[in-house]
C-alpha cells in the first residue's frame, strides 16, 4: 500500500515537472539551439536541455542520440577531409620551396662564376658592364629570395592550420566519447532503477 502511494506521488511529480517544462517560455539562447544545425556543442546542449528530467537523471530519446551520432561523424569526416586537403597543399608547397632553393643555388653559382670573368659580360648575346650585370643578377636573387620567404611563410601557415585541425579533431572525438559514455551510464542507471521498482512491485504483490 505504501509502495502504491509512493509510486503515485512520483508519477504525479513527474507530470507536474513535464507540464511546467512544456509551459515555460525558453530564453533567447535556448531558442537558437537545434539538433539539425549549429555546432556539435550546441547540438549536445540541445539534447541535454530538451531531455526529460527524472530525479538526478536525464532521459534522452534514442532518435536524438542517433541523429547526434550521425552529425558528429559527419563533422569528423569534414575535419579529416580538411586535414587531407591541407596535407596535399603542404606537400605541394614543400616541393615548390625545394625547387626555389635549387634555383637560388644555381643562380648563386652562376653569379660566382661570372664575377671571375672580365668586366665586359655577355648575357643573352648582349654586352654589358660588370656593374650593370651585377645589379641585374642581384635583382633576380632578391626576387627569388622574396618568393622563397613568401613560400616559407605559406608553408608555416599551412603547418599551423594542420596542427589546429588535428587539435580540433582530437577535442571533438574526446567530447563525443565523453558524452556517449555519460548518456550510456544515465540510460543504464535509469534501467536499473526501473527494474528495481518492478522487482519491488512484484514482491509487494
C-alpha positions as MATLAB code, in Angstrom:
seq = 'XXXXXXXXXXXXXXXXXXXXXXXXXXXXXXXXXXXXXXXXXXXXXXXXXXXXXXXXXXXXXXXXXXXXXXXXXXXXXXXXXXXXXXXXXXXXXXXXXXXXXXXXXXXXXXXXXXXXXXXXXXXXXXXXXXXXXXXXXXXXXXXXXXXXXXXXXXXXXXXXXXXXXXXXXXXXXXXXXXXXXXXXXXXXXXXXXXXXXXXXXXXXX';
ca = [
       0.000    0.000    0.000;
       2.802    2.387    0.940;
       4.590    1.488   -2.275;
       1.487    2.336   -4.319;
       1.210    5.738   -2.641;
       4.873    6.398   -3.238;
       4.568    5.368   -6.900;
       1.541    7.629   -7.403;
       3.373   10.520   -5.761;
       6.361   10.005   -8.034;
       4.209    9.873  -11.189;
       2.329   12.999  -10.101;
       5.600   14.852   -9.500;
       6.872   13.812  -12.922;
       3.681   15.038  -14.579;
       3.988   18.397  -12.823;
       7.604   18.696  -13.903;
       6.808   17.859  -17.524;
       3.890   20.290  -17.521;
       5.923   23.153  -16.113;
       8.730   22.407  -18.551;
       6.402   22.472  -21.576;
       4.719   25.709  -20.421;
       7.949   27.520  -19.616;
       8.983   30.118  -22.167;
      12.508   29.289  -23.471;
      15.012   32.114  -23.364;
      16.627   33.517  -26.476;
      19.692   31.315  -26.182;
      17.685   28.079  -25.933;
      15.582   29.076  -28.949;
      18.765   29.193  -31.012;
      19.692   25.610  -30.097;
      18.848   22.955  -32.664;
      19.617   19.295  -33.260;
      19.943   19.833  -37.007;
      22.077   22.997  -37.130;
      24.817   24.792  -35.254;
      27.978   23.401  -33.718;
      28.279   19.925  -32.191;
      28.483   21.566  -28.772;
      25.159   23.361  -29.384;
      23.546   20.105  -30.538;
      24.688   18.334  -27.373;
      23.339   21.281  -25.367;
      20.019   20.944  -27.198;
      19.766   17.248  -26.270;
      20.669   17.944  -22.636;
      18.206   20.812  -22.245;
      15.328   19.222  -24.106;
      15.645   15.799  -22.468;
      13.187   14.963  -19.715;
      14.434   15.048  -16.144;
      13.814   12.289  -13.639;
      15.329   12.863  -10.221;
      19.068   13.336  -10.887;
      18.907   11.802  -14.379;
      18.023   12.729  -17.937;
      16.041   10.502  -20.282;
      17.186   11.011  -23.859;
      15.330    9.947  -26.986;
      17.185    7.298  -28.947;
      16.440    9.117  -32.189;
      18.199   12.191  -30.806;
      21.245   10.126  -29.886;
      21.364    8.543  -33.346;
      20.996   11.964  -35.013;
      23.680   13.421  -32.762;
      25.975   10.495  -33.563;
      25.422   10.972  -37.290;
      26.155   14.726  -37.086;
      29.286   14.098  -35.022;
      30.568   11.535  -37.515;
      29.841   13.958  -40.368;
      31.846   16.634  -38.554;
      34.723   14.206  -38.055;
      34.645   13.298  -41.753;
      34.763   17.001  -42.665;
      37.723   17.543  -40.342;
      39.510   14.528  -41.847;
      38.856   15.871  -45.350;
      40.171   19.327  -44.441;
      43.230   17.708  -42.903;
      43.867   15.638  -46.032;
      43.449   18.713  -48.266;
      45.857   20.668  -46.077;
      48.430   17.890  -46.253;
      48.229   17.933  -50.048;
      48.811   21.699  -50.054;
      51.743   21.323  -47.666;
      53.390   18.667  -49.852;
      52.967   20.887  -52.919;
      54.471   23.865  -51.149;
      57.395   21.798  -49.841;
      58.220   20.801  -53.407;
      57.914   24.407  -54.592;
      60.255   25.589  -51.816;
      62.792   22.879  -52.729;
      62.643   23.990  -56.376;
      63.132   27.608  -55.333;
      66.131   26.681  -53.185;
      67.615   24.766  -56.081;
      67.038   27.699  -58.430;
      68.584   30.072  -55.909;
      71.608   27.816  -55.501;
      72.083   27.597  -59.259;
      71.761   31.349  -59.617;
      74.327   31.932  -56.890;
      76.728   29.536  -58.605;
      76.313   31.343  -61.893;
      76.927   34.651  -60.152;
      80.132   33.417  -58.551;
      81.369   32.127  -61.896;
      80.526   35.367  -63.658;
      82.336   37.523  -61.065;
      85.620   35.855  -62.047;
      85.322   36.890  -65.686;
      86.259   40.156  -67.379;
      84.496   43.474  -66.935;
      82.511   43.079  -70.134;
      79.916   40.382  -69.756;
      77.723   38.724  -72.358;
      74.185   37.991  -71.326;
      71.686   36.652  -73.838;
      74.037   37.837  -76.575;
      74.220   41.383  -75.196;
      77.372   43.011  -73.850;
      77.060   44.932  -70.567;
      79.292   46.278  -67.905;
      80.137   44.275  -64.822;
      78.286   46.712  -62.561;
      75.120   46.519  -64.684;
      75.394   42.777  -64.801;
      75.751   42.601  -61.026;
      72.733   44.838  -60.499;
      70.632   42.638  -62.769;
      71.722   39.389  -61.144;
      71.229   40.677  -57.600;
      67.774   41.872  -58.582;
      66.941   38.347  -59.722;
      68.334   36.936  -56.486;
      66.296   39.436  -54.467;
      63.136   38.433  -56.309;
      63.873   34.746  -55.727;
      64.582   35.386  -52.042;
      61.305   37.252  -51.736;
      59.498   34.318  -53.342;
      61.340   31.909  -51.050;
      60.346   33.864  -47.950;
      56.753   34.008  -49.201;
      56.535   30.253  -49.701;
      58.240   29.614  -46.348;
      55.572   31.782  -44.737;
      52.819   29.907  -46.575;
      54.370   26.602  -45.534;
      54.459   27.590  -41.848;
      50.898   28.858  -42.141;
      49.778   25.512  -43.545;
      51.519   23.694  -40.686;
      49.653   25.853  -38.192;
      46.356   25.039  -39.930;
      47.226   21.334  -39.864;
      48.023   21.386  -36.159;
      44.821   23.299  -35.426;
      42.771   20.809  -37.468;
      44.350   17.872  -35.602;
      43.690   19.560  -32.266;
      40.040   20.234  -33.176;
      39.653   16.631  -34.308;
      41.041   15.269  -31.042;
      38.845   17.608  -28.973;
      35.752   16.639  -30.967;
      36.487   12.914  -30.558;
      37.098   13.300  -26.820;
      33.928   15.360  -26.394;
      31.827   12.841  -28.306;
      33.255    9.906  -26.350;
      32.606   11.668  -23.038;
      29.015   12.494  -23.935;
      28.451    8.975  -25.244;
      29.712    7.409  -22.023;
      27.648    9.820  -19.921;
      24.485    9.087  -21.876;
      25.107    5.329  -21.661;
      25.667    5.480  -17.905;
      22.488    7.506  -17.423;
      20.473    5.059  -19.504;
      21.868    2.113  -17.547;
      21.076    3.763  -14.216;
      17.511    4.511  -15.294;
      17.031    0.910  -16.434;
      18.351   -0.436  -13.152;
      16.042    1.824  -11.160;
      13.050    0.816  -13.257;
      13.961   -2.843  -12.783;
      14.280   -2.285   -9.036;
      10.837   -0.680   -8.956;
       9.377   -3.607  -10.910;
      11.001   -6.087   -8.551;
       9.661   -4.221   -5.545;
       6.187   -4.194   -7.028;
       6.325   -7.939   -7.673;
       7.464   -8.579   -4.114;
       4.697   -6.383   -2.664;
       2.101   -8.440   -4.563;
];
